[in-house]
Amino acid sequence: MNNNYNFSDQALLNGLLEGRDEIILELYRGCFGTVRHYVLSNNGSEEDVKDLFQDALMVIFQKARRNELQLSCSLNTYIYS
């Protein structure tokens, strides 16, 4: 695995599509801190962090559900970028 998670990227995507709580928690555990640090370092607020992270997960969910998500990097990198 080349990510910060205990699951492969494909397992994370599948779990997200299935609405599995443990996968959503794993995504938060693996990437939220990095996103938080970036946003706060650029004058964002805690609320901005939460909104941005939730929006990123929703975009991933929607693209994956429509079979439009093509990762050319790790899921962690995709979320961060």
C-alpha positions as CSV (number, residue, x, y, z in Angstrom):
1,M,0.0,0.0,0.0
2,N,1.3,3.5,-0.9
3,N,-1.1,5.5,1.3
4,N,-1.7,6.4,5.0
5,Y,-4.5,3.9,5.4
6,N,-5.0,0.3,6.5
7,F,-6.9,-0.4,3.3
8,S,-6.0,-0.3,-0.4
9,D,-7.3,2.7,-2.4
10,Q,-9.8,0.4,-4.2
11,A,-11.1,-1.0,-0.8
12,L,-11.5,2.6,0.4
13,L,-13.4,3.6,-2.7
14,N,-15.6,0.5,-2.5
15,G,-16.3,1.1,1.2
16,L,-17.1,4.7,0.5
17,L,-19.6,3.7,-2.1
18,E,-21.1,1.2,0.2
19,G,-21.4,3.8,3.0
20,R,-19.3,1.9,5.4
21,D,-18.7,4.0,8.5
22,E,-15.3,2.4,9.2
23,I,-14.1,3.4,5.8
24,I,-15.2,7.0,6.2
25,L,-13.5,7.1,9.6
26,E,-10.4,5.6,8.0
27,L,-10.3,8.4,5.4
28,Y,-10.6,11.0,8.2
29,R,-7.8,9.2,10.2
30,G,-5.5,9.0,7.2
31,C,-5.8,12.4,5.6
32,F,-7.8,14.9,7.7
33,G,-4.7,16.0,9.7
34,T,-2.7,16.8,6.5
35,V,-5.6,18.8,5.0
36,R,-6.2,20.5,8.3
37,H,-2.5,21.6,8.6
38,Y,-2.5,22.9,5.0
39,V,-5.8,24.9,5.4
40,L,-4.8,26.4,8.8
41,S,-1.3,27.3,7.5
42,N,-3.0,29.3,4.7
43,N,-5.3,31.3,7.0
44,G,-8.2,29.0,6.8
45,S,-10.5,28.2,9.8
46,E,-11.4,25.0,11.5
47,E,-14.8,25.3,9.7
48,D,-13.0,25.7,6.4
49,V,-11.1,22.5,7.1
50,K,-14.3,20.5,7.8
51,D,-16.1,22.0,4.8
52,L,-13.2,21.3,2.4
53,F,-12.7,17.8,3.6
54,Q,-16.4,16.9,3.4
55,D,-16.6,18.5,-0.1
56,A,-13.6,16.4,-1.2
57,L,-15.2,13.2,0.0
58,M,-18.4,14.1,-1.7
59,V,-16.7,14.7,-5.0
60,I,-14.8,11.4,-4.8
61,F,-18.1,9.6,-3.9
62,Q,-20.0,11.2,-6.8
63,K,-17.3,10.6,-9.4
64,A,-16.8,7.0,-8.2
65,R,-20.5,6.3,-8.3
66,R,-20.7,7.6,-11.9
67,N,-17.6,5.6,-12.7
68,E,-15.7,8.8,-13.6
69,L,-13.0,8.6,-11.0
70,Q,-9.6,7.8,-12.6
71,L,-6.8,7.9,-10.0
72,S,-3.3,8.5,-11.4
73,C,-2.1,9.0,-7.8
74,S,-2.9,7.6,-4.4
75,L,-6.3,8.5,-2.9
76,N,-4.4,10.4,-0.2
77,T,-2.8,12.6,-2.8
78,Y,-6.0,13.0,-4.6
79,I,-7.8,14.2,-1.5
80,Y,-4.9,16.5,-0.5
81,S,-4.8,18.1,-4.0
